[in-house]
Amino acid sequence: MGELRESKKRETRQRISDVATAMFFARGFDAVTVEEIAAAANVSKMTVFNYFARKEDLLLDREDEVKLLLREAIRGRPQGQPPIDALRRLVDRLCEQKHPFARIDSQTVGWWRVVAESPSLKARLREIGDEVIEGLAVELAGPKPDGLARLVAGMVVLTWRTAYGEAIRVFERGGSAKKANAAFIALIDRGIAAARGMAAGSCWQAAG
C-alpha cells in the first residue's frame, strides 16, 4: 500500500510539473498563475504547493538530481581517480545518455529561453547554483571545505553554466545540434582543465 501511495505521489508531481512546463513554454513563466496550473492539472492550489515550495520550482525542479549526480560521481569514482577527473567523466556519461544537463537541442533551448525571460527564474537559478557550489565543495574537501575547495567548486559550476550558454548561442545562430554540443564539450574541457590546475597539490584532489 505504501509503495502504491508513493507511486501516485510521484505521478501527481510529474503531472503538475509537465502541465506547468507546457504552459510556461506557451505563454512565458510570469504570465501563468499557480491557480491556472492547478486547474489545468486538476488539483488544488494547495496541492501544487504541497509538491513545489514555490512557483519557480515548477520549472527548476531538478536541483536534487544535480546534487545527486555530482555526489555519486565523486563518491563512486575508482580508487586513485581525482574528483575533478570523476566530474569530467560524469559529463561524458550524461552526453552518452543524452541527458538534458548535457544536451543541446530545440527542447532544451526552449527551456532556457523561458528561464532567460523571467527575472524570478534567473534569481532562483542563481540561488540553486550557490547551493550546488557549497554542496560540491563539501564533497570535494569534507564537511568544512576551505576557500580553495569553494573556488574549485565554483569553477566547475561556472564552467558547466557557461558551456551550456555558449552552446545555446551556437544553436540559436543556426548551428546544428552537433555543433552546439561540440561547443559545449570544448568549453567544458577548458574549464575543467582550469579547475584541475586550481586543485593541484590539494590533499583532497589527490585522494582516492
Contacts in CASP RR format, 6 or more apart in sequence:
PFRMAT RR
TARGET T0000
AUTHOR 0000-0000-0000
METHOD contacts of the structure
MODEL  1
MGELRESKKRETRQRISDVATAMFFARGFDAVTVEEIAAAANVSKMTVFN
YFARKEDLLLDREDEVKLLLREAIRGRPQGQPPIDALRRLVDRLCEQKHP
FARIDSQTVGWWRVVAESPSLKARLREIGDEVIEGLAVELAGPKPDGLAR
LVAGMVVLTWRTAYGEAIRVFERGGSAKKANAAFIALIDRGIAAARGMAA
GSCWQAAG
9 51 0 8 1.000
12 43 0 8 1.000
12 47 0 8 1.000
12 51 0 8 1.000
13 51 0 8 1.000
13 52 0 8 1.000
15 41 0 8 1.000
16 37 0 8 1.000
16 38 0 8 1.000
16 41 0 8 1.000
16 43 0 8 1.000
16 47 0 8 1.000
16 48 0 8 1.000
16 51 0 8 1.000
16 52 0 8 1.000
16 58 0 8 1.000
17 52 0 8 1.000
17 58 0 8 1.000
17 61 0 8 1.000
19 37 0 8 1.000
19 40 0 8 1.000
19 41 0 8 1.000
20 32 0 8 1.000
20 37 0 8 1.000
20 41 0 8 1.000
20 58 0 8 1.000
20 59 0 8 1.000
21 58 0 8 1.000
21 59 0 8 1.000
21 111 0 8 1.000
23 32 0 8 1.000
23 36 0 8 1.000
23 37 0 8 1.000
23 40 0 8 1.000
24 32 0 8 1.000
24 58 0 8 1.000
24 59 0 8 1.000
24 114 0 8 1.000
25 110 0 8 1.000
25 111 0 8 1.000
25 114 0 8 1.000
28 114 0 8 1.000
28 117 0 8 1.000
28 118 0 8 1.000
29 59 0 8 1.000
29 114 0 8 1.000
29 115 0 8 1.000
29 117 0 8 1.000
29 118 0 8 1.000
29 120 0 8 1.000
29 121 0 8 1.000
30 117 0 8 1.000
30 118 0 8 1.000
30 120 0 8 1.000
34 45 0 8 1.000
34 48 0 8 1.000
34 49 0 8 1.000
34 55 0 8 1.000
35 45 0 8 1.000
37 48 0 8 1.000
37 58 0 8 1.000
38 44 0 8 1.000
38 45 0 8 1.000
38 47 0 8 1.000
38 48 0 8 1.000
41 48 0 8 1.000
48 58 0 8 1.000
52 58 0 8 1.000
52 61 0 8 1.000
54 124 0 8 1.000
55 120 0 8 1.000
56 120 0 8 1.000
56 121 0 8 1.000
56 124 0 8 1.000
57 124 0 8 1.000
59 111 0 8 1.000
59 114 0 8 1.000
59 115 0 8 1.000
59 121 0 8 1.000
60 115 0 8 1.000
60 121 0 8 1.000
60 124 0 8 1.000
60 125 0 8 1.000
60 128 0 8 1.000
62 101 0 8 1.000
63 128 0 8 1.000
63 131 0 8 1.000
63 132 0 8 1.000
66 101 0 8 1.000
66 128 0 8 1.000
66 132 0 8 1.000
67 131 0 8 1.000
67 132 0 8 1.000
67 135 0 8 1.000
69 90 0 8 1.000
69 94 0 8 1.000
69 101 0 8 1.000
70 87 0 8 1.000
70 90 0 8 1.000
70 132 0 8 1.000
70 135 0 8 1.000
70 136 0 8 1.000
70 139 0 8 1.000
71 139 0 8 1.000
73 86 0 8 1.000
73 87 0 8 1.000
73 89 0 8 1.000
73 90 0 8 1.000
74 83 0 8 1.000
74 86 0 8 1.000
74 87 0 8 1.000
74 139 0 8 1.000
74 140 0 8 1.000
75 139 0 8 1.000
76 86 0 8 1.000
77 83 0 8 1.000
77 85 0 8 1.000
77 86 0 8 1.000
77 89 0 8 1.000
77 208 0 8 1.000
79 208 0 8 1.000
80 207 0 8 1.000
80 208 0 8 1.000
81 208 0 8 1.000
82 196 0 8 1.000
82 199 0 8 1.000
82 205 0 8 1.000
82 206 0 8 1.000
82 207 0 8 1.000
82 208 0 8 1.000
83 139 0 8 1.000
83 140 0 8 1.000
83 204 0 8 1.000
83 205 0 8 1.000
83 207 0 8 1.000
84 152 0 8 1.000
84 156 0 8 1.000
84 192 0 8 1.000
84 195 0 8 1.000
84 196 0 8 1.000
84 199 0 8 1.000
84 205 0 8 1.000
85 196 0 8 1.000
87 156 0 8 1.000
87 192 0 8 1.000
88 188 0 8 1.000
88 189 0 8 1.000
88 192 0 8 1.000
91 102 0 8 1.000
91 160 0 8 1.000
91 185 0 8 1.000
91 188 0 8 1.000
91 192 0 8 1.000
94 101 0 8 1.000
94 102 0 8 1.000
94 103 0 8 1.000
95 102 0 8 1.000
95 103 0 8 1.000
95 181 0 8 1.000
95 185 0 8 1.000
100 107 0 8 1.000
100 108 0 8 1.000
100 111 0 8 1.000
101 160 0 8 1.000
102 184 0 8 1.000
103 181 0 8 1.000
104 164 0 8 1.000
104 167 0 8 1.000
104 168 0 8 1.000
104 170 0 8 1.000
104 171 0 8 1.000
104 177 0 8 1.000
104 180 0 8 1.000
104 181 0 8 1.000
104 184 0 8 1.000
105 171 0 8 1.000
105 177 0 8 1.000
106 171 0 8 1.000
108 168 0 8 1.000
109 168 0 8 1.000
109 171 0 8 1.000
109 172 0 8 1.000
112 164 0 8 1.000
112 165 0 8 1.000
112 168 0 8 1.000
114 121 0 8 1.000
115 121 0 8 1.000
115 122 0 8 1.000
115 125 0 8 1.000
116 122 0 8 1.000
129 157 0 8 1.000
129 161 0 8 1.000
132 157 0 8 1.000
133 150 0 8 1.000
133 153 0 8 1.000
133 154 0 8 1.000
133 157 0 8 1.000
134 145 0 8 1.000
134 150 0 8 1.000
134 153 0 8 1.000
135 153 0 8 1.000
136 153 0 8 1.000
136 154 0 8 1.000
136 156 0 8 1.000
136 157 0 8 1.000
137 145 0 8 1.000
137 147 0 8 1.000
137 149 0 8 1.000
137 150 0 8 1.000
137 152 0 8 1.000
137 153 0 8 1.000
137 154 0 8 1.000
138 145 0 8 1.000
140 149 0 8 1.000
140 152 0 8 1.000
140 153 0 8 1.000
140 199 0 8 1.000
140 204 0 8 1.000
140 205 0 8 1.000
141 148 0 8 1.000
141 149 0 8 1.000
141 202 0 8 1.000
141 204 0 8 1.000
142 149 0 8 1.000
142 204 0 8 1.000
145 153 0 8 1.000
148 198 0 8 1.000
148 199 0 8 1.000
148 202 0 8 1.000
149 202 0 8 1.000
149 204 0 8 1.000
151 198 0 8 1.000
152 195 0 8 1.000
152 198 0 8 1.000
152 199 0 8 1.000
155 191 0 8 1.000
155 194 0 8 1.000
155 195 0 8 1.000
155 198 0 8 1.000
156 191 0 8 1.000
156 192 0 8 1.000
156 195 0 8 1.000
159 187 0 8 1.000
159 188 0 8 1.000
159 190 0 8 1.000
159 191 0 8 1.000
159 192 0 8 1.000
159 194 0 8 1.000
159 195 0 8 1.000
160 188 0 8 1.000
162 187 0 8 1.000
163 183 0 8 1.000
163 184 0 8 1.000
163 185 0 8 1.000
163 186 0 8 1.000
163 187 0 8 1.000
163 188 0 8 1.000
163 191 0 8 1.000
164 184 0 8 1.000
166 183 0 8 1.000
166 184 0 8 1.000
166 187 0 8 1.000
167 180 0 8 1.000
167 181 0 8 1.000
167 183 0 8 1.000
167 184 0 8 1.000
167 187 0 8 1.000
168 180 0 8 1.000
170 179 0 8 1.000
170 180 0 8 1.000
170 183 0 8 1.000
171 177 0 8 1.000
171 179 0 8 1.000
171 180 0 8 1.000
196 205 0 8 1.000
199 205 0 8 1.000
END
